[in-house]
Amino acid sequence: MSLFLRIKLIKQFERKEMCTLVWLIATLSFTVGLTVNACPPSDRAALLAIKASLHEPYLGIFKSWTGTNCCNKWYGVTCDTVTKRVADLTLRGESEDPIYQKAHRTGYMTGSISPAICKLDRLSSVIIADWKGISGIIPPCISSLKVLRILDLIGNQISGEIPYDIGKLSRLTVLNLADNKLTGRIPRSLADLSSLKHLDLRNNLISGTIPRNFGKLRMMSRCLLSGNRIYGAIPETISYIYRLSDLDLSLNRLSGPIPESLGKMSVLGTLNLDGNMISGKLPATLITSRISILNLSRNAIEGNIPDVFGQRSYFMMMDLSYNKLKGSIPKSISSASFIGHLDLSHNHLCGAIPAAAWFDHLEASSFMYNDCLCGKPLKAC
């Protein structure tokens, strides 16, 4: 073979080898790119364990949970754009999503929340809400999710107790466990949730007292604890929560007097204490406060209605019915800026009903079942 032919063959071989090398590099780069843009196998495995512990028979929301990349179109799963770790798990049983509209129904899901959820340690929000049939307990390890900001499990059949060390979730801003079957006490550590803004534990079977250290929740704006079995006194420390605008402790077994300090809170606009066993007198501070919705009905509040109404008194609703109030309706009530709905029925009030412009829309039922009230809209005195 001539020298020229040998050189030609060597160059052809080198070109072929170079093409093969370029192809291998391109293939490897593409594969690495897919791996980098996909969620870690550990996150995918955790999600599949969560899926395995739940059963959703009607909508098929878990049908999208296939393939190696859980960051790519897995229903309800959102990943961090940089780390590709699972950041949000949002599964709502009631939604305006087209999948619900197409099915013409809300969601229904059974099963339980797998402890595997705690392996998704970069979760910022967990919303598994309004599925009606999910039972079991809240995995105690949920308190290990250090960056969790939202925990919303409303509208299920979850039982057991709130994790005792829930206070470790220092970044939590929303804790919504309403409409379940939770038992036990409100953990004392809950008051360590220094970032908490919204607390909703309504309609469970929670008992015990409201922790005395509740006032540490300085960032909280809504506190909804109604429909439980909570007993004891209303802690004075609640008034330390200077951002609190909505406090609902109704339909429990609370007793003792209403702290006067509640009426001195700067932004409290709604106070619902109805359906308890609260006694003592009606604090005058509640009449002169910024509260616009005040419901104290169905308690054992006694004494006179404080004669301290004035221009600052603006109530969309004031319900004092089914108590033990006595004496007359104070004349100063006529000077209130506005009272939209007033119910003083089922007390021991007596005397003439004061005249007020905004009294014209009130019905007789607002004043019935007292000892001897008279005047419009009742019979003339």
C-alpha positions as CSV (number, residue, x, y, z in Angstrom):
1,M,0.0,0.0,0.0
2,S,1.4,3.4,-1.0
3,L,2.2,6.0,1.6
4,F,-0.4,8.3,0.2
5,L,-3.2,5.7,0.6
6,R,-2.1,5.0,4.2
7,I,-2.3,8.7,5.1
8,K,-5.7,9.0,3.5
9,L,-7.1,6.0,5.5
10,I,-5.6,7.4,8.7
11,K,-7.4,10.7,8.2
12,Q,-10.7,9.0,7.4
13,F,-10.4,7.0,10.6
14,E,-9.6,10.1,12.6
15,R,-12.6,11.9,11.2
16,K,-14.9,9.0,12.0
17,E,-13.5,8.8,15.6
18,M,-14.0,12.6,16.0
19,C,-17.6,12.4,14.8
20,T,-18.2,9.5,17.3
21,L,-16.7,11.5,20.1
22,V,-18.8,14.6,19.2
23,W,-21.9,12.5,19.2
24,L,-21.1,10.9,22.6
25,I,-20.4,14.4,24.1
26,A,-23.7,15.7,22.7
27,T,-25.6,12.7,24.0
28,L,-24.0,12.9,27.4
29,S,-24.7,16.7,27.6
30,F,-28.4,16.1,26.7
31,T,-28.7,13.3,29.3
32,V,-27.0,15.5,32.0
33,G,-29.3,18.3,31.0
34,L,-32.4,16.2,31.5
35,T,-31.1,15.0,34.9
36,V,-30.3,18.5,36.0
37,N,-33.8,19.8,35.1
38,A,-35.6,16.9,36.7
39,C,-36.6,16.5,40.3
40,P,-34.3,14.3,42.5
41,P,-35.2,10.6,42.5
42,S,-35.8,10.9,46.3
43,D,-38.5,13.6,45.8
44,R,-40.1,11.5,43.1
45,A,-40.1,8.4,45.4
46,A,-41.6,10.4,48.2
47,L,-44.4,11.7,46.0
48,L,-45.2,8.2,44.7
49,A,-45.4,7.0,48.4
50,I,-47.9,9.8,49.0
51,K,-49.9,8.8,46.0
52,A,-49.9,5.1,47.1
53,S,-51.5,6.0,50.5
54,L,-54.3,8.0,48.8
55,H,-57.2,6.9,46.7
56,E,-59.0,9.3,44.3
57,P,-61.6,7.4,42.2
58,Y,-63.4,10.1,40.2
59,L,-61.1,12.8,38.8
60,G,-57.9,10.9,38.0
61,I,-55.6,13.7,39.2
62,F,-52.8,11.2,39.9
63,K,-52.8,10.0,36.3
64,S,-50.3,12.7,35.5
65,W,-47.9,11.4,38.2
66,T,-45.9,9.4,35.7
67,G,-42.4,9.6,34.2
68,T,-39.1,10.3,35.8
69,N,-39.5,14.1,36.2
70,C,-42.0,15.1,38.9
71,C,-41.4,18.7,38.1
72,N,-42.9,18.3,34.7
73,K,-46.7,18.5,34.7
74,W,-47.4,16.4,37.8
75,Y,-50.8,17.7,38.9
76,G,-50.5,19.9,42.0
77,V,-46.7,19.7,42.2
78,T,-44.5,22.7,41.9
79,C,-40.7,22.7,42.0
80,D,-38.2,25.4,42.8
81,T,-36.9,26.7,39.5
82,V,-33.2,26.6,40.6
83,T,-32.9,23.6,42.9
84,K,-35.6,21.5,41.2
85,R,-36.7,20.3,44.6
86,V,-40.5,20.0,45.3
87,A,-41.6,23.3,46.8
88,D,-45.4,23.1,46.8
89,L,-47.9,20.4,47.0
90,T,-51.4,21.7,46.2
91,L,-54.3,19.2,46.1
92,R,-57.7,20.8,46.6
93,G,-60.9,18.8,46.5
94,E,-62.9,21.9,45.6
95,S,-61.5,24.0,42.7
96,E,-62.3,25.9,39.6
97,D,-59.8,23.8,37.7
98,P,-61.2,22.5,34.3
99,I,-60.8,18.9,35.6
100,Y,-63.5,19.5,38.2
101,Q,-65.8,21.4,35.8
102,K,-65.5,18.6,33.3
103,A,-66.4,16.0,35.9
104,H,-69.3,18.2,37.2
105,R,-68.4,17.3,40.8
106,T,-66.1,18.2,43.7
107,G,-63.3,15.9,44.7
108,Y,-63.5,12.9,47.0
109,M,-60.4,11.1,48.3
110,T,-59.8,8.5,51.0
111,G,-56.6,7.1,52.5
112,S,-54.2,9.0,54.7
113,I,-51.2,11.3,54.5
114,S,-48.0,9.3,54.2
115,P,-45.1,10.2,56.5
116,A,-43.1,10.2,53.3
117,I,-44.2,13.8,52.9
118,C,-41.5,14.7,55.4
119,K,-38.8,13.5,53.0
120,L,-39.8,16.5,50.8
121,D,-37.7,18.7,53.1
122,R,-37.9,21.8,50.9
123,L,-41.6,22.1,51.0
124,S,-42.9,25.6,51.4
125,S,-46.6,24.8,51.3
126,V,-48.7,21.7,51.8
127,I,-52.4,22.0,50.8
128,I,-54.4,18.8,50.9
129,A,-57.8,20.3,51.5
130,D,-61.5,19.5,51.1
131,W,-61.3,15.9,50.1
132,K,-63.9,14.8,52.8
133,G,-62.6,11.2,53.2
134,I,-58.9,11.5,54.0
135,S,-58.4,10.1,57.5
136,G,-55.5,9.0,59.6
137,I,-53.3,11.4,61.6
138,I,-51.1,14.4,60.8
139,P,-47.6,12.8,60.4
140,P,-45.7,13.9,63.6
141,C,-42.6,14.4,61.4
142,I,-44.3,17.3,59.7
143,S,-42.7,19.5,62.3
144,S,-39.3,18.8,60.6
145,L,-40.2,20.7,57.4
146,K,-38.2,23.8,58.4
147,V,-39.1,26.0,55.5
148,L,-42.9,25.2,55.5
149,R,-45.0,28.4,55.3
150,I,-48.5,27.0,54.7
151,L,-50.1,23.8,56.2
152,D,-53.7,23.5,55.0
153,L,-55.6,20.3,55.7
154,I,-59.1,21.7,56.0
155,G,-62.2,19.6,55.2
156,N,-61.1,16.0,55.8
157,Q,-61.5,13.3,58.4
158,I,-58.1,13.6,60.0
159,S,-57.9,12.5,63.6
160,G,-55.3,12.3,66.4
161,E,-53.6,15.3,67.9
162,I,-51.9,18.4,66.6
163,P,-48.1,17.5,66.7
164,Y,-46.8,18.6,70.1
165,D,-43.8,20.2,68.6
166,I,-45.6,22.1,65.9
167,G,-43.9,25.2,67.2
168,K,-40.7,24.2,65.4
169,L,-42.2,25.5,62.1
170,S,-40.8,29.0,62.7
171,R,-41.7,30.1,59.2
172,L,-45.3,29.0,59.2
173,T,-47.8,31.7,58.4
174,V,-51.0,29.7,57.8
175,L,-52.2,26.8,59.9
176,N,-55.6,25.6,58.7
177,L,-56.8,22.3,60.2
178,A,-60.5,23.1,60.4
179,D,-63.4,20.7,59.7
180,N,-61.6,17.5,60.8
181,K,-61.8,15.2,63.8
182,L,-58.7,16.3,65.7
183,T,-58.6,15.6,69.4
184,G,-56.3,16.5,72.3
185,R,-55.2,19.9,73.5
186,I,-53.8,22.9,71.6
187,P,-50.1,22.3,72.0
188,R,-48.3,24.9,74.1
189,S,-45.5,25.0,71.5
190,L,-48.1,26.4,69.0
191,A,-47.4,29.8,70.6
192,D,-43.8,29.6,69.3
193,L,-45.0,30.1,65.7
194,S,-43.7,33.6,65.6
195,S,-44.6,34.1,62.0
196,L,-48.2,32.8,62.2
197,K,-50.9,35.1,60.7
198,H,-53.8,32.8,60.2
199,L,-54.9,30.0,62.6
200,D,-58.0,28.0,61.9
201,L,-58.9,25.0,64.1
202,R,-62.7,25.3,63.8
203,N,-65.0,22.3,64.0
204,N,-62.8,19.6,65.5
205,L,-62.9,17.8,68.9
206,I,-60.1,19.8,70.5
207,S,-60.4,20.1,74.3
208,G,-58.3,21.5,77.1
209,T,-57.7,25.2,77.7
210,I,-56.3,28.0,75.5
211,P,-52.6,28.1,76.4
212,R,-51.7,31.0,78.6
213,N,-48.7,31.9,76.3
214,F,-51.1,32.5,73.4
215,G,-50.2,36.2,73.5
216,K,-46.8,35.3,71.9
217,L,-48.5,35.0,68.5
218,R,-47.9,38.7,67.9
219,M,-48.2,38.5,64.1
220,M,-51.6,36.7,64.1
221,S,-54.5,38.5,62.5
222,R,-57.2,35.7,62.5
223,C,-57.7,33.2,65.3
224,L,-60.6,30.8,64.7
225,L,-61.2,28.1,67.3
226,S,-65.0,27.7,67.2
227,G,-66.9,24.5,67.4
228,N,-64.6,22.6,69.7
229,R,-64.6,21.5,73.3
230,I,-62.2,24.1,74.7
231,Y,-62.9,25.0,78.3
232,G,-61.6,27.4,81.0
233,A,-61.1,31.1,81.0
234,I,-60.3,33.4,78.0
235,P,-56.6,34.2,78.6
236,E,-55.9,37.9,79.2
237,T,-52.7,37.4,77.1
238,I,-54.8,37.3,73.9
239,S,-55.0,41.1,74.1
240,Y,-51.2,41.2,73.5
241,I,-51.8,40.1,69.9
242,Y,-51.9,43.6,68.6
243,R,-52.6,42.7,65.0
244,L,-55.6,40.4,65.8
245,S,-58.6,41.5,63.8
246,D,-60.8,38.4,63.9
247,L,-61.3,36.3,67.1
248,D,-63.8,33.5,67.0
249,L,-64.1,31.3,70.2
250,S,-67.8,30.5,69.8
251,L,-69.4,27.1,70.4
252,N,-67.0,25.9,73.0
253,R,-67.2,25.5,76.8
254,L,-65.4,28.6,77.9
255,S,-66.3,30.1,81.3
256,G,-65.4,33.0,83.5
257,P,-65.6,36.7,82.6
258,I,-64.7,38.5,79.3
259,P,-61.3,40.2,79.8
260,E,-61.8,44.0,79.6
261,S,-58.6,44.2,77.6
262,L,-60.2,42.6,74.6
263,G,-62.1,45.9,74.1
264,K,-58.9,47.9,74.1
265,M,-57.3,46.0,71.2
266,S,-56.5,48.5,68.4
267,V,-57.6,46.5,65.3
268,L,-60.0,43.8,66.7
269,G,-63.1,44.1,64.4
270,T,-64.9,40.8,65.0
271,L,-65.4,39.1,68.3
272,N,-67.5,35.9,68.4
273,L,-67.9,34.3,71.9
274,D,-71.4,33.0,71.5
275,G,-72.5,29.5,72.7
276,N,-70.2,29.2,75.7
277,M,-70.7,29.5,79.5
278,I,-69.2,32.9,79.9
279,S,-70.4,34.8,83.0
280,G,-69.7,38.1,84.7
281,K,-70.6,41.5,83.5
282,L,-70.5,43.0,79.9
283,P,-67.3,45.0,79.8
284,A,-67.9,48.7,78.9
285,T,-64.7,48.5,76.8
286,L,-66.5,46.3,74.2
287,I,-69.1,49.1,73.6
288,T,-66.5,51.8,73.1
289,S,-64.1,49.6,71.1
290,R,-63.4,49.3,67.4
291,I,-65.4,46.1,67.2
292,S,-68.0,46.1,64.5
293,I,-69.3,42.5,64.8
294,L,-69.9,41.5,68.4
295,N,-71.7,38.2,69.2
296,L,-72.0,37.3,72.9
297,S,-75.3,35.4,72.6
298,R,-76.1,32.2,74.5
299,N,-73.9,32.7,77.6
300,A,-74.6,33.7,81.2
301,I,-73.6,37.3,81.1
302,E,-75.3,39.3,83.8
303,G,-75.8,42.9,85.1
304,N,-76.7,46.0,83.1
305,I,-75.7,47.0,79.5
306,P,-73.1,49.7,80.0
307,D,-74.4,53.2,79.3
308,V,-71.4,54.2,77.3
309,F,-72.5,54.2,73.7
310,G,-71.3,57.1,71.6
311,Q,-70.2,58.2,68.1
312,R,-67.4,55.6,68.2
313,S,-70.0,52.8,68.6
314,Y,-70.5,51.4,65.1
315,F,-71.8,47.9,65.0
316,M,-72.7,45.9,61.9
317,M,-74.0,43.4,64.3
318,M,-74.5,43.2,68.1
319,D,-76.0,40.1,69.5
320,L,-76.5,39.9,73.3
321,S,-79.5,37.5,73.2
322,Y,-79.9,34.5,75.6
323,N,-78.0,36.0,78.5
324,K,-79.0,37.3,82.0
325,L,-78.8,41.0,81.3
326,K,-81.1,43.1,83.4
327,G,-82.1,46.8,83.8
328,S,-83.1,49.1,81.0
329,I,-81.6,49.5,77.5
330,P,-79.2,52.5,78.0
331,K,-80.4,55.8,76.5
332,S,-77.0,56.4,75.1
333,I,-77.6,53.7,72.5
334,S,-79.5,56.4,70.5
335,S,-76.2,58.2,70.1
336,A,-74.4,55.2,68.5
337,S,-73.1,56.0,65.1
338,F,-74.8,52.8,63.7
339,I,-76.1,49.4,64.7
340,G,-77.1,47.3,61.7
341,H,-78.4,44.2,63.5
342,L,-79.3,44.2,67.2
343,D,-80.6,41.3,69.2
344,L,-81.4,41.7,72.9
345,S,-84.0,39.0,73.1
346,H,-84.2,36.4,75.9
347,N,-82.8,38.5,78.7
348,H,-84.4,40.2,81.8
349,L,-84.5,43.8,80.4
350,C,-87.2,46.2,81.4
351,G,-88.4,49.7,80.5
352,A,-88.9,51.8,77.4
353,I,-86.9,51.0,74.2
354,P,-85.0,54.2,73.3
355,A,-85.8,55.9,70.0
356,A,-83.1,56.0,67.4
357,A,-83.1,56.6,63.6
358,W,-81.5,53.2,62.9
359,F,-84.0,51.5,65.2
360,D,-86.7,51.8,62.5
361,H,-85.4,48.7,60.7
362,L,-85.4,46.5,63.8
363,E,-88.1,43.9,64.3
364,A,-89.9,42.9,67.5
365,S,-88.0,39.7,67.6
366,S,-84.9,41.7,68.6
367,F,-86.5,42.6,71.9
368,M,-88.9,39.8,72.7
369,Y,-88.7,37.4,75.8
370,N,-87.6,40.1,78.2
371,D,-89.2,41.0,81.5
372,C,-91.0,44.2,80.7
373,L,-89.7,46.0,77.6
374,C,-92.1,48.3,75.8
375,G,-92.2,50.8,73.0
376,K,-91.6,50.6,69.3
377,P,-91.4,47.9,67.8
378,L,-93.1,46.3,70.8
379,K,-96.3,47.5,72.4
380,A,-96.5,51.1,73.6
381,C,-95.5,51.7,77.2
